[in-house]
């Protein structure tokens, strides 16, 4: 099958890769009916989580502290970089299909959004863009930045999982560094995948239209 674009879909903490199909249903509606998208659902590993007494969960990386955005040293950097490499290899493979990195997007939710931002910001070629639903840019990626990717991100002031203030603070820092970031703020949605989705898609439509 001849695809027009590839979207690498990265799920949230404890979730199955197939759970990202919720977002693909909405994303597909933002494109014309004759646009064929290759949605790639990447499976996160199952690993022990330090802050939860070593219990095993599906996770891109280990959480060393339960507060995952306020202090340095909260994430296992080795895990983060290992998964970066995994996602970079998927991008390399997809680029053989198009010979055009801008046909490739990364889309993540929650921990998957954070993982997607880390992988995209450390990739050496300009991609189509990064979509980050309710995540944050990890501080641990600062020493591995390469290309200034285009980013669309969203978070809500009512999100009790990824604090809005911390998420916005870091996106604002990157905007000041010259990154092209659209940060869509909401007031009432919570951290659930479906909460605020209609407004998010309304914001995403013109952002995507400027890139494809």
C-alpha positions as a Markdown table, in Angstrom:
| # | Residue | x | y | z |
|---|---|---|---|---|
| 1 | Unk | 0.0 | 0.0 | 0.0 |
| 2 | Unk | 1.2 | 3.5 | -0.8 |
| 3 | Unk | 1.0 | 5.7 | 2.2 |
| 4 | Unk | 1.0 | 9.5 | 2.2 |
| 5 | Unk | 2.2 | 9.9 | 5.8 |
| 6 | Unk | 3.4 | 7.9 | 8.8 |
| 7 | Unk | 2.3 | 8.6 | 12.4 |
| 8 | Unk | 4.3 | 6.9 | 15.1 |
| 9 | Unk | 1.9 | 6.4 | 18.0 |
| 10 | Unk | 3.2 | 6.3 | 21.6 |
| 11 | Unk | 0.9 | 5.3 | 24.4 |
| 12 | Unk | 0.7 | 6.4 | 28.0 |
| 13 | Unk | 2.0 | 4.8 | 31.2 |
| 14 | Unk | 0.4 | 1.4 | 31.9 |
| 15 | Unk | -1.5 | 1.5 | 28.6 |
| 16 | Unk | -1.5 | -0.9 | 25.7 |
| 17 | Unk | -0.1 | 0.4 | 22.3 |
| 18 | Unk | -3.6 | -0.2 | 20.8 |
| 19 | Unk | -5.1 | 2.3 | 23.1 |
| 20 | Unk | -3.7 | 5.0 | 20.8 |
| 21 | Unk | -6.3 | 4.0 | 18.2 |
| 22 | Unk | -8.6 | 6.4 | 20.1 |
| 23 | Unk | -6.5 | 9.3 | 18.7 |
| 24 | Unk | -6.1 | 7.9 | 15.2 |
| 25 | Unk | -9.9 | 7.9 | 14.8 |
| 26 | Unk | -9.9 | 11.7 | 15.3 |
| 27 | Unk | -6.6 | 12.3 | 13.5 |
| 28 | Unk | -7.8 | 10.6 | 10.3 |
| 29 | Unk | -10.7 | 13.0 | 10.1 |
| 30 | Unk | -8.3 | 15.9 | 9.8 |
| 31 | Unk | -7.1 | 14.6 | 6.4 |
| 32 | Unk | -9.0 | 14.2 | 3.2 |
| 33 | Unk | -10.6 | 10.8 | 2.5 |
| 34 | Unk | -8.0 | 9.9 | -0.1 |
| 35 | Unk | -5.1 | 10.5 | 2.3 |
| 36 | Unk | -3.7 | 7.2 | 3.5 |
| 37 | Unk | -1.8 | 7.3 | 6.8 |
| 38 | Unk | 0.4 | 4.5 | 8.2 |
| 39 | Unk | -0.4 | 4.5 | 11.9 |
| 40 | Unk | 2.4 | 2.7 | 13.7 |
| 41 | Unk | 1.5 | 1.6 | 17.3 |
| 42 | Unk | 4.8 | 1.1 | 19.1 |
| 43 | Unk | 4.7 | -1.3 | 22.1 |
| 44 | Unk | 6.2 | 0.0 | 25.3 |
| 45 | Unk | 8.3 | -2.5 | 27.4 |
| 46 | Unk | 7.0 | -3.9 | 30.7 |
| 47 | Unk | 9.4 | -2.9 | 33.4 |
| 48 | Unk | 9.8 | -2.5 | 37.2 |
| 49 | Unk | 8.8 | 1.0 | 38.4 |
| 50 | Unk | 11.0 | 2.2 | 41.3 |
| 51 | Unk | 8.6 | 4.7 | 42.8 |
| 52 | Unk | 5.9 | 2.0 | 42.9 |
| 53 | Unk | 8.0 | -0.5 | 44.9 |
| 54 | Unk | 9.2 | -2.3 | 41.9 |
| 55 | Unk | 5.8 | -3.3 | 40.5 |
| 56 | Unk | 5.8 | -4.0 | 36.8 |
| 57 | Unk | 3.9 | -1.8 | 34.4 |
| 58 | Unk | 4.0 | -1.0 | 30.7 |
| 59 | Unk | 6.3 | 2.1 | 30.6 |
| 60 | Unk | 8.8 | 3.7 | 28.2 |
| 61 | Unk | 11.0 | 4.4 | 31.2 |
| 62 | Unk | 11.2 | 3.9 | 35.0 |
| 63 | Unk | 10.0 | 6.6 | 37.3 |
| 64 | Unk | 12.4 | 7.1 | 40.1 |
| 65 | Unk | 10.2 | 9.5 | 41.9 |
| 66 | Unk | 6.4 | 9.7 | 41.9 |
| 67 | Unk | 6.5 | 13.5 | 41.1 |
| 68 | Unk | 7.6 | 13.2 | 37.5 |
| 69 | Unk | 7.9 | 16.8 | 36.5 |
| 70 | Unk | 9.1 | 19.0 | 39.3 |
| 71 | Unk | 12.6 | 17.7 | 40.1 |
| 72 | Unk | 15.6 | 16.5 | 38.2 |
| 73 | Unk | 16.5 | 12.8 | 38.5 |
| 74 | Unk | 12.9 | 11.6 | 38.3 |
| 75 | Unk | 13.3 | 9.5 | 35.1 |
| 76 | Unk | 15.7 | 6.7 | 34.3 |
| 77 | Unk | 17.8 | 8.5 | 31.6 |
| 78 | Unk | 19.2 | 5.2 | 30.2 |
| 79 | Unk | 15.7 | 3.9 | 29.6 |
| 80 | Unk | 14.8 | 7.2 | 27.9 |
| 81 | Unk | 17.8 | 7.1 | 25.6 |
| 82 | Unk | 17.2 | 3.4 | 24.8 |
| 83 | Unk | 13.7 | 4.1 | 23.7 |
| 84 | Unk | 14.9 | 7.1 | 21.7 |
| 85 | Unk | 17.1 | 4.7 | 19.7 |
| 86 | Unk | 14.2 | 2.4 | 19.2 |
| 87 | Unk | 11.9 | 5.2 | 17.9 |
| 88 | Unk | 14.8 | 6.6 | 15.8 |
| 89 | Unk | 15.1 | 3.2 | 14.0 |
| 90 | Unk | 11.4 | 3.3 | 13.2 |
| 91 | Unk | 11.8 | 6.7 | 11.7 |
| 92 | Unk | 14.8 | 5.6 | 9.7 |
| 93 | Unk | 12.7 | 2.6 | 8.3 |
| 94 | Unk | 9.8 | 4.8 | 7.4 |
| 95 | Unk | 12.0 | 7.3 | 5.7 |
| 96 | Unk | 13.0 | 4.6 | 3.2 |
| 97 | Unk | 9.4 | 4.5 | 2.2 |
| 98 | Unk | 9.2 | 8.3 | 1.4 |
| 99 | Unk | 12.8 | 9.6 | 1.2 |
| 100 | Unk | 11.2 | 12.6 | 3.0 |
| 101 | Unk | 11.4 | 12.9 | 6.8 |
| 102 | Unk | 8.7 | 15.5 | 6.7 |
| 103 | Unk | 6.2 | 12.8 | 5.9 |
| 104 | Unk | 6.8 | 11.3 | 9.4 |
| 105 | Unk | 5.1 | 12.5 | 12.6 |
| 106 | Unk | 5.4 | 11.4 | 16.2 |
| 107 | Unk | 2.2 | 11.4 | 18.2 |
| 108 | Unk | 2.1 | 10.6 | 22.0 |
| 109 | Unk | -0.2 | 10.8 | 24.9 |
| 110 | Unk | 0.9 | 11.4 | 28.6 |
| 111 | Unk | 4.2 | 9.5 | 29.1 |
| 112 | Unk | 4.1 | 8.7 | 25.4 |
| 113 | Unk | 3.9 | 12.4 | 24.7 |
| 114 | Unk | 7.0 | 13.0 | 26.8 |
| 115 | Unk | 8.7 | 10.0 | 25.1 |
| 116 | Unk | 7.8 | 11.4 | 21.7 |
| 117 | Unk | 9.1 | 14.8 | 22.5 |
| 118 | Unk | 12.4 | 13.3 | 23.7 |
| 119 | Unk | 12.7 | 11.1 | 20.6 |
| 120 | Unk | 11.8 | 13.9 | 18.2 |
| 121 | Unk | 14.0 | 16.6 | 19.7 |
| 122 | Unk | 17.0 | 14.3 | 19.7 |
| 123 | Unk | 16.5 | 13.1 | 16.1 |
| 124 | Unk | 19.0 | 14.6 | 13.6 |
| 125 | Unk | 16.5 | 15.4 | 10.8 |
| 126 | Unk | 13.5 | 17.7 | 10.6 |
| 127 | Unk | 10.3 | 15.6 | 10.8 |
| 128 | Unk | 6.8 | 16.5 | 9.8 |
| 129 | Unk | 6.1 | 17.4 | 13.4 |
| 130 | Unk | 5.5 | 16.2 | 17.0 |
| 131 | Unk | 2.0 | 15.9 | 18.5 |
| 132 | Unk | 2.1 | 15.8 | 22.3 |
| 133 | Unk | -1.2 | 15.2 | 24.2 |
| 134 | Unk | -0.9 | 16.0 | 27.9 |
| 135 | Unk | 2.8 | 15.4 | 28.3 |
| 136 | Unk | 5.9 | 17.5 | 29.0 |
| 137 | Unk | 9.4 | 18.0 | 27.6 |
| 138 | Unk | 11.8 | 16.0 | 29.9 |
| 139 | Unk | 14.7 | 17.9 | 31.4 |
| 140 | Unk | 16.9 | 14.8 | 30.8 |
| 141 | Unk | 16.9 | 15.5 | 27.0 |
| 142 | Unk | 18.6 | 18.8 | 27.3 |
| 143 | Unk | 22.1 | 17.4 | 26.4 |
| 144 | Unk | 20.7 | 15.5 | 23.4 |
| 145 | Unk | 18.9 | 18.2 | 21.4 |
| 146 | Unk | 19.5 | 18.3 | 17.7 |
| 147 | Unk | 16.9 | 19.8 | 15.2 |
| 148 | Unk | 14.2 | 22.3 | 16.2 |
| 149 | Unk | 11.2 | 20.3 | 15.4 |
| 150 | Unk | 7.7 | 21.7 | 14.9 |
| 151 | Unk | 5.6 | 20.8 | 18.0 |
| 152 | Unk | 1.9 | 20.9 | 18.8 |
| 153 | Unk | 1.2 | 20.3 | 22.5 |
| 154 | Unk | -1.8 | 20.5 | 24.8 |
| 155 | Unk | -2.4 | 20.5 | 28.5 |
| 156 | Unk | -5.2 | 21.6 | 30.8 |
| 157 | Unk | -5.2 | 23.7 | 34.0 |
| 158 | Unk | -7.3 | 20.9 | 35.5 |
| 159 | Unk | -4.8 | 18.1 | 34.7 |
| 160 | Unk | -3.9 | 16.4 | 38.0 |
| 161 | Unk | -1.3 | 14.1 | 36.5 |
| 162 | Unk | 1.0 | 16.3 | 34.4 |
| 163 | Unk | 0.8 | 19.7 | 36.2 |
| 164 | Unk | -0.2 | 22.4 | 33.8 |
| 165 | Unk | 2.3 | 25.0 | 35.2 |
| 166 | Unk | 5.3 | 22.7 | 34.9 |
| 167 | Unk | 4.3 | 21.6 | 31.4 |
| 168 | Unk | 3.7 | 25.1 | 30.1 |
| 169 | Unk | 6.9 | 26.4 | 31.8 |
| 170 | Unk | 9.1 | 24.1 | 29.8 |
| 171 | Unk | 7.3 | 24.6 | 26.5 |
| 172 | Unk | 7.7 | 28.3 | 27.0 |
| 173 | Unk | 11.4 | 27.9 | 27.6 |
| 174 | Unk | 11.7 | 26.1 | 24.2 |
| 175 | Unk | 9.7 | 28.8 | 22.5 |
| 176 | Unk | 12.2 | 31.4 | 23.8 |
| 177 | Unk | 14.9 | 29.2 | 22.3 |
| 178 | Unk | 13.4 | 29.6 | 18.9 |
| 179 | Unk | 11.3 | 26.4 | 18.6 |
| 180 | Unk | 8.1 | 26.5 | 16.7 |
| 181 | Unk | 5.6 | 25.3 | 19.3 |
| 182 | Unk | 1.9 | 25.7 | 19.4 |
| 183 | Unk | 0.7 | 25.1 | 23.0 |
| 184 | Unk | -3.0 | 24.7 | 23.2 |
| 185 | Unk | -4.2 | 25.6 | 26.7 |
| 186 | Unk | -7.5 | 24.3 | 28.1 |
| 187 | Unk | -9.3 | 25.0 | 31.4 |
| 188 | Unk | -11.6 | 22.1 | 32.4 |
| 189 | Unk | -10.4 | 18.8 | 30.8 |
| 190 | Unk | -8.7 | 16.3 | 33.0 |
| 191 | Unk | -5.9 | 13.8 | 32.1 |
| 192 | Unk | -8.2 | 11.2 | 30.4 |
| 193 | Unk | -7.6 | 10.6 | 26.7 |
| 194 | Unk | -11.1 | 11.7 | 25.8 |
| 195 | Unk | -11.3 | 14.8 | 28.0 |
| 196 | Unk | -11.1 | 18.0 | 25.8 |
| 197 | Unk | -10.6 | 16.0 | 22.6 |
| 198 | Unk | -12.9 | 18.2 | 20.4 |
| 199 | Unk | -11.1 | 21.4 | 21.2 |
| 200 | Unk | -7.8 | 19.7 | 20.7 |
| 201 | Unk | -8.7 | 18.6 | 17.2 |
| 202 | Unk | -10.0 | 22.0 | 16.4 |
| 203 | Unk | -6.6 | 23.4 | 17.4 |
| 204 | Unk | -4.7 | 20.7 | 15.5 |
| 205 | Unk | -6.5 | 21.1 | 12.2 |
| 206 | Unk | -4.8 | 24.4 | 11.1 |
| 207 | Unk | -1.5 | 23.3 | 12.6 |
| 208 | Unk | -1.4 | 20.2 | 10.5 |
| 209 | Unk | -2.7 | 22.1 | 7.5 |
| 210 | Unk | 0.4 | 24.3 | 7.6 |
| 211 | Unk | 2.8 | 21.3 | 7.6 |
| 212 | Unk | 1.3 | 18.9 | 5.0 |
